Amino acid sequence: MASYFPDPRRIVTGHDDQGNAIVLKDSQVPCVPISPDANFAVLWETREFPANISGNEDPIETRTTNLANEKGVVLRIVDIPPNTVTLFHRTVSLDFGILFEGELECRLDNDVVIHMKPGDVCVQRGTIHGWTNPGSKPARIYFVLIGKMAPTEELRKPADGAEAAEPLKIGEKVLEETGFKREEMASGGQ
């Protein structure tokens, strides 16, 4: 898929050896095709709660392994071309989709369609959904995905003794991620 927007500029701050604030990175992050339906650019990812803000490691130098990260937060840009319908999918995470440019429709599995304009925010709480760009112009949406620890024994017992998140449940039904293959959604890394 062609690039419809300039690659996003990402500015990362940190500290020098004396503790003074400095700019660690100031560069464009490539927005690359993940499928015919979308281009992705991962701008930041944490891999733990609470996030470690020490050091100068750049997490986008390592490829993401999923749309959401059950142990942290992902900040991603998604560009969706005109006249495109994405697949229905679910991430087990709390997602904030902030429409920056263009228009999109958020489709739910019960045939509900929500029309979004620039500046609108869609809060996804583990629901199955898909995106449609019904227009003739591309759309750019920013996503902040906040992971919910997966309901595995290893993840449900954090080393620090803190309580792990419960699985996403409606009644007795446990809802899990669906609609995509993790390895096909991996992005970033240089």
Secondary structure, DSSP 8 states (H G I E B T S, - for coil): ----S---EEEEEEE-TTS-EEEEEEEE---EEEETTEEEEEEEE--SSS----S---GGGS--SSSS-TTSEEEEEEEE-TTEE---BB-SEEEEEEEEES-EEEEETTS-EEEE-TT-EEEEES--EEEEE-SSS-EEEEEEEEE---SSHHHHS-TT--------EETTEE---BSS-HHHH-----
